[in-house]
Each structure stands twice: as C-alpha cells, then as structure tokens.
C-alpha cells in the first residue's frame, strides 16, 4: 500500500510545489490540509481545487475561525498573554490548532508522515513538530524547505517545469503570517533593525498619526471571556473581528520589536494586533478590579509562563494544561464592563464596573463617609516592619 503524507497547505507557491516535490522524493501520496484561522485571502474551495490540481490525492479544508477564537484566542486573553511583555502570540496561537487538524487528518487518511513548509531558522518548525510529537508521535516529519533544499528559486523552476497552476512571479518583500488575532511581518529591509517600518508594512491598522475622532466603546466580559460590545451580545469570533475593525481604524496594536526566538537567535518582527492588544488591556483592567491581590500577584507569573510555553510550541504539554486550569479558575470573578477609548494608536480604559468588584468606595474615599479605620494603621505597620527592624538591630550589634 502506498504511503501517505499529510501536508500543512497554505495555497501559496512553496506548499503547492511541495505536493509534487514530496511525491517525487518519497513516492508517497499527498493529502493537503488547509485551515482557515481568519487569515483572509482566497476562498477555501479555490485553495482545495489548487491542491488537487497540483497533484494531491485529497484536499481537506476547514473553516476553523470560531474554533480558533473560542479555544485558542480566548485562553490567551484570559492569560493576558504577551511574550516578552509585548507580543500577543499571533502566529504561535494558530499553530496548535493547525497541528490538531493535521493529526486528525493523518489518522483519518492512514498517513505515516506529515509535512510542513517551515525553514530551519524559525519557531514554527518546533511548534509543528513538538505538537505532533504530543498528539501523534508515530508520525514521521518531512520538511522540504529545511531538509531537502527546496529553495524559492528551485520551487519556481519546479512549478514552471510541471506547469503547476500557481503564480510564481509575484513576491512580497516581506514574509507575512496573519490570522484572526493579528499579523506578523518580517524580512526585507526590516532585517536592518535601524530601519523604521513604513506604512506599506501595515494592513490591519490605519496610520495612528492621522486626525480622526476618538472611538468610545464598552466591552463586557463574563468569567474572563469577552461576550458583548456596547451591550450587543457577540461570540468570541465576532468580538475579535469587531475589535480588529474598530481598534485597527484608530491605529491600535502596532508593535515593532526585536524578540528572542526559541531557536536561539534574535529576530526583528513587526506585528499589528489591534483587537488582541485592546482586549488584553481591557481584560487586565477588569482583573485589577475583581481579582484579590495575592491571586493577582501569583497569576502574573503564571500568565508569563503560559505565554512562554505557547510561544515555545508546548501548547499540548502537561504544564500548559495544568496552568490552563489555574487561569480558568482565576477568571471566574472577572465579569463586568470596561469602557475604553480608542484613539491615536492607543486603547485607554476610562471606566470599570462589576458586580464582582472588590473596590469599596466607602473604604477608598478620603471624603466624609470614609469607613476605613485609620487608627489600625500604626499597629499594622509595627507588625509588618518587625522582621526588618529585628534584623537591623542584630546587624548593628554585630557591627
């Protein structure tokens, strides 16, 4: 029986060429799997037909936007996930979803191998292969670009030789990955870290320097999940799409950073994630109102570790799964409304309200009606500072 390879298929040049390339190199039949994570572009039926025209024995396409929003983006919001305190895990979040569908397709089609189009310099090769190792460790991995010398010029020559139905002439100066949660841009002149990004780098956000009226809105969360905007109930997918539109129109969510890649190098990346940046800011502010201090302090460390695990391709790891439980529990009281103004590239919280609020006006006020007993403070301070006082007295005796 002929072996089968499941290929993570984008519909572009490299993965279209990879169908015939893999067949020639391995003698295996190729099943192409294309997942819509909200990246836009061509219709899935067009992508499926192209895969078949390029030689795939079967092509699986899946509209996974709702799944991506609810099961991947929402947990990232609940974890306030920002790698290196800035990057909202745009690409890293989509990879485990793609891996899950690849593993399912491999089982269904009795495949023995899986293939991706990653290079040997990026994080995605790790994310794909570590995820597959966790879900379907028996699969072998074929990586044509990394392991078989399938460079772009060779891919173009192969496509022309075989008469593949794909445009081989158009090439962006950038390497771009995008989905519902944001857009990542690298390479080209951006590799010189002294060069500033220019406007043609951006597609999800308008120029924040342009004059426009501010946009004020109210975001509702239920147990840490965004459930409504301006009182209109929406699904997580609809919330993210609407926030991308409104925050993007105000230039919110542009990030230019040099990040530490998992593979050991530093890389200059330009991101735009308008909805993600605004929603994380809103969620963090609602947490500040509804989460008790010690839990909030501990959660900040958990959030950072959660983001690092996802960035490093360990979505399916035991530690990530355990942290999921903690984060979900910590979000149980994160219910309420955040008023936010979007303007000039910033998402600024201007109001908070929650039935789960720990903010007590009568305790916080300095005006008449203050119920805080200030006479308790002296004794508290004496007890609180006692260990440091005793240590200092000891050191002075010994000195």
C-alpha positions as CSV (number, residue, x, y, z in Angstrom):
1,X,0.0,0.0,0.0
2,X,1.3,3.4,-1.0
3,X,2.3,5.6,2.0
4,X,0.5,8.9,2.6
5,X,1.8,12.3,3.7
6,X,-0.4,14.9,5.3
7,X,0.8,18.4,4.2
8,X,0.0,21.6,6.0
9,X,-1.2,23.5,2.9
10,X,-1.4,27.3,2.6
11,X,-2.2,27.5,-1.1
12,X,0.9,29.5,-1.9
13,X,3.9,28.7,-4.0
14,X,6.0,26.7,-1.5
15,X,3.4,24.4,-0.3
16,X,1.8,23.9,-3.8
17,X,5.2,22.9,-5.1
18,X,5.8,20.7,-2.1
19,X,2.9,18.4,-3.2
20,X,4.8,17.2,-6.3
21,X,8.2,17.6,-4.6
22,X,7.2,15.3,-1.7
23,X,5.6,12.8,-4.1
24,X,8.9,12.6,-6.2
25,X,11.2,12.4,-3.1
26,X,9.2,9.9,-1.1
27,X,6.9,8.1,-3.5
28,X,4.1,8.9,-1.2
29,X,0.6,10.2,-1.9
30,X,-0.1,13.7,-0.5
31,X,-3.2,14.8,1.4
32,X,-3.3,18.6,1.6
33,X,-4.8,20.2,4.7
34,X,-5.7,23.9,4.7
35,X,-7.1,25.6,7.8
36,X,-8.8,28.9,7.8
37,X,-7.8,30.7,11.0
38,X,-9.1,34.0,9.8
39,X,-6.2,34.9,7.6
40,X,-8.4,36.1,4.7
41,X,-7.3,35.7,1.1
42,X,-8.7,33.1,-1.3
43,X,-11.9,31.1,-0.9
44,X,-11.3,27.7,0.7
45,X,-12.9,25.9,-2.4
46,X,-10.3,27.7,-4.6
47,X,-7.5,26.6,-2.3
48,X,-8.8,23.0,-2.3
49,X,-9.0,22.8,-6.0
50,X,-5.5,24.2,-6.4
51,X,-4.1,21.5,-4.1
52,X,-5.9,18.8,-6.3
53,X,-4.6,20.4,-9.5
54,X,-1.1,20.3,-8.1
55,X,-1.3,16.6,-7.5
56,X,-2.8,16.0,-4.1
57,X,-4.9,12.8,-3.9
58,X,-7.2,14.6,-1.4
59,X,-7.5,18.1,-0.1
60,X,-9.1,18.8,3.3
61,X,-10.2,22.4,4.0
62,X,-11.7,23.6,7.3
63,X,-13.2,26.9,8.4
64,X,-11.8,27.0,11.9
65,X,-12.3,30.6,12.8
66,X,-14.8,30.0,15.5
67,X,-12.7,27.2,17.0
68,X,-9.6,29.5,16.8
69,X,-11.4,32.4,18.5
70,X,-13.0,30.4,21.3
71,X,-10.4,27.7,22.1
72,X,-7.2,29.5,21.4
73,X,-7.6,33.3,21.4
74,X,-9.9,33.4,24.5
75,X,-7.5,31.4,26.7
76,X,-4.7,33.8,25.6
77,X,-6.9,36.8,26.6
78,X,-7.6,35.2,30.0
79,X,-3.9,34.7,30.4
80,X,-3.1,38.3,29.3
81,X,-0.6,36.5,27.1
82,X,2.2,38.8,25.8
83,X,5.5,37.2,25.0
84,X,8.3,39.5,26.3
85,X,5.5,41.7,27.6
86,X,4.6,42.9,24.1
87,X,3.8,40.2,21.5
88,X,0.2,38.7,21.7
89,X,1.3,35.3,20.3
90,X,-0.3,35.9,16.9
91,X,1.3,33.1,14.9
92,X,2.1,30.9,18.0
93,X,-1.6,30.5,18.8
94,X,-2.6,29.2,15.3
95,X,0.0,26.5,15.2
96,X,-1.5,24.1,17.7
97,X,-4.9,24.4,16.0
98,X,-3.3,23.5,12.7
99,X,-1.4,20.7,14.3
100,X,-4.6,19.3,15.8
101,X,-6.2,19.2,12.4
102,X,-3.1,17.7,10.8
103,X,-3.1,14.9,13.4
104,X,-6.8,14.2,12.8
105,X,-6.4,14.1,9.1
106,X,-3.4,11.8,9.4
107,X,-5.4,9.3,11.4
108,X,-8.4,9.5,9.1
109,X,-6.3,9.0,5.9
110,X,-3.9,6.5,7.5
111,X,-0.9,8.7,6.8
112,X,2.5,7.7,8.1
113,X,4.1,11.1,7.5
114,X,3.3,14.8,7.9
115,X,4.9,17.7,6.2
116,X,5.2,21.5,6.7
117,X,6.9,24.3,4.8
118,X,9.0,25.8,7.7
119,X,12.6,26.8,7.4
120,X,15.3,25.7,9.9
121,X,15.6,29.2,11.4
122,X,12.1,29.9,12.7
123,X,9.9,28.9,15.7
124,X,7.2,27.3,13.6
125,X,9.1,24.1,12.8
126,X,9.3,23.5,16.6
127,X,5.7,24.3,17.1
128,X,4.5,21.9,14.4
129,X,6.8,19.1,15.4
130,X,6.5,19.3,19.1
131,X,2.8,19.5,18.8
132,X,2.7,16.4,16.5
133,X,5.0,14.6,18.9
134,X,2.5,15.1,21.7
135,X,-0.6,14.2,19.6
136,X,0.7,11.5,17.2
137,X,4.3,10.5,18.0
138,X,4.3,7.7,15.4
139,X,4.3,10.2,12.5
140,X,7.5,10.9,10.6
141,X,8.1,14.5,9.6
142,X,9.0,15.7,6.1
143,X,10.3,19.3,5.9
144,X,11.2,20.1,2.3
145,X,12.4,23.6,2.8
146,X,14.5,22.8,5.8
147,X,15.8,19.3,5.0
148,X,15.6,18.9,1.2
149,X,17.0,22.1,-0.2
150,X,13.7,23.3,-1.6
151,X,14.7,27.0,-2.0
152,X,12.4,29.5,-3.6
153,X,14.2,29.6,-6.9
154,X,14.1,25.8,-7.1
155,X,10.4,25.9,-6.2
156,X,9.7,28.4,-9.0
157,X,11.7,26.2,-11.5
158,X,9.8,23.1,-10.4
159,X,6.4,24.9,-10.7
160,X,7.3,26.1,-14.3
161,X,8.6,22.6,-15.3
162,X,5.5,20.9,-14.1
163,X,3.1,23.6,-15.3
164,X,1.6,24.0,-11.8
165,X,-1.5,26.3,-11.7
166,X,0.1,29.0,-9.4
167,X,1.5,32.5,-9.9
168,X,5.3,32.2,-9.5
169,X,6.1,35.8,-10.4
170,X,4.7,37.9,-7.5
171,X,6.9,38.1,-4.4
172,X,6.4,40.4,-1.5
173,X,9.5,41.9,0.0
174,X,8.2,40.7,3.4
175,X,7.5,37.4,5.0
176,X,3.9,37.7,6.3
177,X,1.8,35.5,8.5
178,X,-1.7,36.6,9.5
179,X,-4.8,35.3,11.1
180,X,-7.8,36.5,13.2
181,X,-5.6,37.5,16.1
182,X,-3.2,39.7,14.2
183,X,-0.5,39.9,11.5
184,X,3.3,39.3,11.6
185,X,5.7,40.9,9.2
186,X,9.5,40.2,8.9
187,X,12.4,40.1,6.4
188,X,13.2,42.5,3.6
189,X,14.5,45.9,4.7
190,X,13.1,45.2,8.2
191,X,16.1,42.9,8.9
192,X,18.2,46.1,9.4
193,X,17.0,47.0,12.9
194,X,17.9,50.6,12.3
195,X,15.3,50.9,9.6
196,X,11.9,52.1,10.7
197,X,8.8,50.4,9.3
198,X,6.9,52.3,6.6
199,X,3.2,52.4,6.0
200,X,3.1,49.7,3.4
201,X,4.1,47.2,6.0
202,X,0.7,47.5,7.7
203,X,-2.7,46.1,6.6
204,X,-4.7,45.6,9.8
205,X,-4.2,49.1,11.1
206,X,-4.6,52.7,9.8
207,X,-1.9,55.3,10.4
208,X,-2.4,56.4,14.1
209,X,-0.9,59.8,13.3
210,X,-3.9,60.8,11.0
211,X,-6.5,63.0,12.5
212,X,-9.8,61.3,13.4
213,X,-12.5,61.3,16.1
214,X,-11.9,59.0,19.1
215,X,-14.0,55.8,19.3
216,X,-15.5,55.0,22.7
217,X,-16.9,51.6,23.4
218,X,-17.9,49.3,26.3
219,X,-16.6,45.7,26.4
220,X,-18.4,43.1,28.5
221,X,-16.6,40.1,30.0
222,X,-18.1,37.0,31.6
223,X,-15.7,34.9,33.6
224,X,-12.8,36.5,31.6
225,X,-14.5,35.8,28.2
226,X,-15.5,38.8,26.0
227,X,-19.2,38.4,25.4
228,X,-20.5,41.8,24.3
229,X,-19.6,45.2,22.8
230,X,-21.8,48.2,23.6
231,X,-24.4,45.9,25.1
232,X,-24.7,43.7,22.0
233,X,-24.0,40.1,22.7
234,X,-21.4,38.6,20.4
235,X,-19.5,35.3,20.0
236,X,-15.7,35.5,20.7
237,X,-15.1,35.4,17.0
238,X,-17.5,38.4,16.5
239,X,-15.9,40.3,19.4
240,X,-12.4,39.9,18.0
241,X,-13.5,40.8,14.4
242,X,-15.3,43.9,15.7
243,X,-12.3,45.0,17.8
244,X,-10.0,44.4,14.9
245,X,-12.1,46.7,12.8
246,X,-12.6,49.5,15.4
247,X,-9.2,49.4,17.1
248,X,-7.5,49.0,13.7
249,X,-9.2,52.1,12.4
250,X,-7.6,54.0,15.2
251,X,-4.1,52.6,14.6
252,X,-4.1,50.5,17.8
253,X,-1.9,47.4,18.1
254,X,1.3,48.2,16.1
255,X,4.4,46.6,17.6
256,X,8.0,46.8,16.4
257,X,10.3,44.6,18.4
258,X,13.4,42.5,18.5
259,X,12.4,39.2,20.1
260,X,14.2,36.2,21.4
261,X,13.4,33.3,19.2
262,X,13.2,29.8,20.6
263,X,15.9,28.6,18.2
264,X,18.5,30.9,19.8
265,X,18.6,34.0,17.6
266,X,17.1,37.5,17.9
267,X,14.7,38.5,15.2
268,X,13.2,41.8,14.3
269,X,9.4,41.5,14.0
270,X,6.7,43.9,13.2
271,X,3.2,43.0,14.4
272,X,-0.2,44.5,14.2
273,X,-2.8,43.1,16.5
274,X,-5.5,45.7,17.1
275,X,-8.2,43.6,18.6
276,X,-5.8,41.5,20.7
277,X,-4.0,44.5,22.2
278,X,-7.2,46.3,23.1
279,X,-8.9,43.2,24.5
280,X,-5.9,42.3,26.7
281,X,-5.8,45.8,28.0
282,X,-9.5,45.7,28.9
283,X,-9.2,42.3,30.5
284,X,-6.2,43.3,32.6
285,X,-8.1,46.3,33.9
286,X,-11.1,44.3,34.8
287,X,-8.9,41.8,36.6
288,X,-7.4,44.7,38.6
289,X,-11.0,45.4,39.9
290,X,-12.2,41.8,40.6
291,X,-9.1,39.7,41.5
292,X,-7.8,39.6,45.0
293,X,-4.2,40.9,45.5
294,X,-2.3,37.7,46.2
295,X,-4.1,35.8,43.5
296,X,-3.4,38.6,41.0
297,X,0.3,38.7,42.0
298,X,0.7,34.9,41.5
299,X,-1.3,35.0,38.3
300,X,1.1,37.5,36.7
301,X,3.9,34.9,36.9
302,X,1.6,32.2,35.6
303,X,0.5,34.4,32.7
304,X,4.1,35.0,31.7
305,X,5.0,31.3,31.9
306,X,1.8,30.4,29.9
307,X,2.8,32.8,27.2
308,X,6.3,31.4,27.1
309,X,5.0,27.8,26.8
310,X,2.8,28.7,23.9
311,X,5.5,30.7,22.1
312,X,7.8,27.7,22.5
313,X,5.4,25.3,20.9
314,X,4.4,23.5,24.1
315,X,0.6,24.0,23.8
316,X,0.0,20.3,24.4
317,X,2.4,20.0,27.4
318,X,1.3,18.8,30.9
319,X,2.5,22.1,32.4
320,X,0.4,24.2,29.9
321,X,-2.6,22.0,30.6
322,X,-2.2,22.5,34.4
323,X,-1.8,26.2,34.0
324,X,-5.0,26.3,32.0
325,X,-6.9,25.1,35.0
326,X,-5.4,27.7,37.3
327,X,-6.1,30.6,34.8
328,X,-9.7,29.5,34.2
329,X,-10.3,29.4,37.9
330,X,-8.7,32.8,38.4
331,X,-11.0,34.2,35.8
332,X,-14.2,33.1,37.5
333,X,-14.9,36.5,39.0
334,X,-13.7,38.5,36.0
335,X,-17.1,39.6,35.0
336,X,-18.2,43.2,34.2
337,X,-17.8,46.1,31.8
338,X,-14.8,48.1,30.7
339,X,-15.2,51.5,29.0
340,X,-12.4,52.2,26.6
341,X,-11.4,55.0,24.2
342,X,-9.6,54.1,21.0
343,X,-7.6,56.9,19.5
344,X,-4.2,57.8,18.2
345,X,-2.8,54.3,18.3
346,X,-3.8,53.8,22.0
347,X,-6.5,51.8,23.8
348,X,-7.2,53.7,27.0
349,X,-9.5,52.4,29.8
350,X,-11.7,55.2,31.2
351,X,-14.3,53.2,33.2
352,X,-14.9,50.0,35.1
353,X,-18.0,48.4,36.7
354,X,-18.6,44.9,38.0
355,X,-20.9,43.1,40.4
356,X,-17.8,41.1,41.4
357,X,-15.8,44.3,42.2
358,X,-13.5,44.3,45.2
359,X,-13.3,48.1,45.1
360,X,-15.2,49.5,48.0
361,X,-15.9,53.3,47.6
362,X,-16.5,53.8,51.3
363,X,-13.1,52.3,52.2
364,X,-11.3,54.1,49.3
365,X,-12.7,57.6,49.7
366,X,-10.9,60.4,51.5
367,X,-14.2,62.4,51.9
368,X,-16.9,62.4,54.6
369,X,-18.3,58.9,54.9
370,X,-14.9,57.2,55.0
371,X,-15.3,53.8,56.8
372,X,-11.6,52.9,56.9
373,X,-10.4,52.9,60.5
374,X,-7.0,54.7,60.2
375,X,-6.2,54.1,63.8
376,X,-5.4,50.4,62.8
377,X,-2.5,51.5,60.6
378,X,0.1,52.1,63.3
379,X,-0.2,48.6,64.8
380,X,-0.2,47.1,61.3
381,X,3.0,48.9,60.4
382,X,4.7,47.9,63.6
383,X,4.0,44.2,63.0
384,X,4.8,44.4,59.2
385,X,8.1,46.1,59.7
386,X,9.2,44.0,62.7
387,X,11.3,41.4,60.9
388,X,13.4,44.1,59.1
389,X,13.7,46.1,62.4
390,X,14.9,43.0,64.3
391,X,17.4,42.1,61.6
392,X,18.8,45.7,61.5
393,X,19.3,45.7,65.3
394,X,21.1,42.4,65.1
395,X,23.4,43.7,62.3
396,X,24.2,46.8,64.4
397,X,25.1,44.7,67.4
398,X,27.4,42.5,65.4
399,X,28.9,45.5,63.6
